[in-house]
Amino acid sequence: MERDWRTQAMVVGAVAGALLGLLAARLYITSVEEEAAQKGETPRLSLARAVPIGLAVLGVLRQISAPPAKRSARKKR
């Protein structure tokens, strides 16, 4: 049975999102470890660092999900 294109899009999106999330987490961990080593501290996840990252992710998702007509209207401003 052939899969519906919506199902395929969801599966591809989920896999791509998981892989990008793992890569982003690895980059974040490396950054925090380097910063903590320079300061001589133990690495910790803080809310002050997590909130801006979450807001940036929401901004990217908003840009991706916006219809093409709205995207071009934003560029004209």
ChimeraX commands (.cxc) that place a marker at each C-alpha (Angstrom):
marker #1 position 0.00,0.00,0.00 radius 0.5
marker #1 position 1.39,3.40,-0.99 radius 0.5
marker #1 position 1.81,5.88,1.85 radius 0.5
marker #1 position -0.04,9.13,1.82 radius 0.5
marker #1 position 2.25,12.11,1.08 radius 0.5
marker #1 position 1.27,13.67,4.39 radius 0.5
marker #1 position 2.48,10.63,6.29 radius 0.5
marker #1 position 5.76,10.68,4.38 radius 0.5
marker #1 position 6.21,14.39,5.13 radius 0.5
marker #1 position 5.58,13.76,8.83 radius 0.5
marker #1 position 8.06,10.88,8.99 radius 0.5
marker #1 position 10.76,12.79,7.10 radius 0.5
marker #1 position 10.15,15.88,9.24 radius 0.5
marker #1 position 10.33,13.86,12.46 radius 0.5
marker #1 position 13.58,12.17,11.48 radius 0.5
marker #1 position 15.14,15.42,10.25 radius 0.5
marker #1 position 14.01,17.23,13.40 radius 0.5
marker #1 position 15.46,14.55,15.65 radius 0.5
marker #1 position 18.79,14.62,13.84 radius 0.5
marker #1 position 18.98,18.41,13.87 radius 0.5
marker #1 position 18.00,18.42,17.54 radius 0.5
marker #1 position 20.80,15.99,18.38 radius 0.5
marker #1 position 23.30,18.10,16.45 radius 0.5
marker #1 position 22.13,21.29,18.15 radius 0.5
marker #1 position 22.33,19.64,21.58 radius 0.5
marker #1 position 25.86,18.43,20.86 radius 0.5
marker #1 position 26.96,21.92,19.79 radius 0.5
marker #1 position 25.33,23.41,22.90 radius 0.5
marker #1 position 27.02,20.87,25.17 radius 0.5
marker #1 position 30.41,21.59,23.63 radius 0.5
marker #1 position 29.91,25.33,24.06 radius 0.5
marker #1 position 28.81,25.03,27.70 radius 0.5
marker #1 position 31.68,22.65,28.55 radius 0.5
marker #1 position 34.26,25.00,27.04 radius 0.5
marker #1 position 32.83,28.02,28.84 radius 0.5
marker #1 position 32.66,26.14,32.15 radius 0.5
marker #1 position 36.24,24.89,31.75 radius 0.5
marker #1 position 37.48,28.45,31.19 radius 0.5
marker #1 position 35.70,29.63,34.34 radius 0.5
marker #1 position 36.60,26.53,36.37 radius 0.5
marker #1 position 32.94,25.71,37.01 radius 0.5
marker #1 position 30.73,22.65,36.63 radius 0.5
marker #1 position 28.62,22.78,33.44 radius 0.5
marker #1 position 24.90,23.33,34.11 radius 0.5
marker #1 position 21.82,23.94,32.02 radius 0.5
marker #1 position 20.28,27.21,33.10 radius 0.5
marker #1 position 16.88,28.64,32.33 radius 0.5
marker #1 position 18.54,31.91,31.31 radius 0.5
marker #1 position 20.30,30.11,28.45 radius 0.5
marker #1 position 17.47,27.71,27.54 radius 0.5
marker #1 position 14.72,30.32,27.04 radius 0.5
marker #1 position 16.48,32.29,24.25 radius 0.5
marker #1 position 17.30,29.03,22.48 radius 0.5
marker #1 position 13.66,27.94,22.67 radius 0.5
marker #1 position 12.45,31.29,21.36 radius 0.5
marker #1 position 14.89,31.11,18.46 radius 0.5
marker #1 position 13.59,27.64,17.57 radius 0.5
marker #1 position 10.01,28.94,17.66 radius 0.5
marker #1 position 11.01,31.80,15.34 radius 0.5
marker #1 position 12.50,29.36,12.84 radius 0.5
marker #1 position 9.39,27.18,12.97 radius 0.5
marker #1 position 7.22,30.25,12.41 radius 0.5
marker #1 position 9.22,31.17,9.31 radius 0.5
marker #1 position 8.99,27.62,7.95 radius 0.5
marker #1 position 5.26,27.32,8.55 radius 0.5
marker #1 position 4.28,30.72,7.10 radius 0.5
marker #1 position 2.52,30.54,3.73 radius 0.5
marker #1 position 4.59,31.87,0.78 radius 0.5
marker #1 position 2.33,34.94,0.38 radius 0.5
marker #1 position 3.02,36.04,3.95 radius 0.5
marker #1 position 6.76,35.44,3.57 radius 0.5
marker #1 position 7.02,37.75,0.57 radius 0.5
marker #1 position 4.91,40.42,2.33 radius 0.5
marker #1 position 7.36,40.43,5.27 radius 0.5
marker #1 position 10.32,40.95,2.94 radius 0.5
marker #1 position 8.74,44.06,1.36 radius 0.5
marker #1 position 8.54,45.91,4.69 radius 0.5
marker link #1:1,2 radius 0.2
marker link #1:2,3 radius 0.2
marker link #1:3,4 radius 0.2
marker link #1:4,5 radius 0.2
marker link #1:5,6 radius 0.2
marker link #1:6,7 radius 0.2
marker link #1:7,8 radius 0.2
marker link #1:8,9 radius 0.2
marker link #1:9,10 radius 0.2
marker link #1:10,11 radius 0.2
marker link #1:11,12 radius 0.2
marker link #1:12,13 radius 0.2
marker link #1:13,14 radius 0.2
marker link #1:14,15 radius 0.2
marker link #1:15,16 radius 0.2
marker link #1:16,17 radius 0.2
marker link #1:17,18 radius 0.2
marker link #1:18,19 radius 0.2
marker link #1:19,20 radius 0.2
marker link #1:20,21 radius 0.2
marker link #1:21,22 radius 0.2
marker link #1:22,23 radius 0.2
marker link #1:23,24 radius 0.2
marker link #1:24,25 radius 0.2
marker link #1:25,26 radius 0.2
marker link #1:26,27 radius 0.2
marker link #1:27,28 radius 0.2
marker link #1:28,29 radius 0.2
marker link #1:29,30 radius 0.2
marker link #1:30,31 radius 0.2
marker link #1:31,32 radius 0.2
marker link #1:32,33 radius 0.2
marker link #1:33,34 radius 0.2
marker link #1:34,35 radius 0.2
marker link #1:35,36 radius 0.2
marker link #1:36,37 radius 0.2
marker link #1:37,38 radius 0.2
marker link #1:38,39 radius 0.2
marker link #1:39,40 radius 0.2
marker link #1:40,41 radius 0.2
marker link #1:41,42 radius 0.2
marker link #1:42,43 radius 0.2
marker link #1:43,44 radius 0.2
marker link #1:44,45 radius 0.2
marker link #1:45,46 radius 0.2
marker link #1:46,47 radius 0.2
marker link #1:47,48 radius 0.2
marker link #1:48,49 radius 0.2
marker link #1:49,50 radius 0.2
marker link #1:50,51 radius 0.2
marker link #1:51,52 radius 0.2
marker link #1:52,53 radius 0.2
marker link #1:53,54 radius 0.2
marker link #1:54,55 radius 0.2
marker link #1:55,56 radius 0.2
marker link #1:56,57 radius 0.2
marker link #1:57,58 radius 0.2
marker link #1:58,59 radius 0.2
marker link #1:59,60 radius 0.2
marker link #1:60,61 radius 0.2
marker link #1:61,62 radius 0.2
marker link #1:62,63 radius 0.2
marker link #1:63,64 radius 0.2
marker link #1:64,65 radius 0.2
marker link #1:65,66 radius 0.2
marker link #1:66,67 radius 0.2
marker link #1:67,68 radius 0.2
marker link #1:68,69 radius 0.2
marker link #1:69,70 radius 0.2
marker link #1:70,71 radius 0.2
marker link #1:71,72 radius 0.2
marker link #1:72,73 radius 0.2
marker link #1:73,74 radius 0.2
marker link #1:74,75 radius 0.2
marker link #1:75,76 radius 0.2
marker link #1:76,77 radius 0.2
view
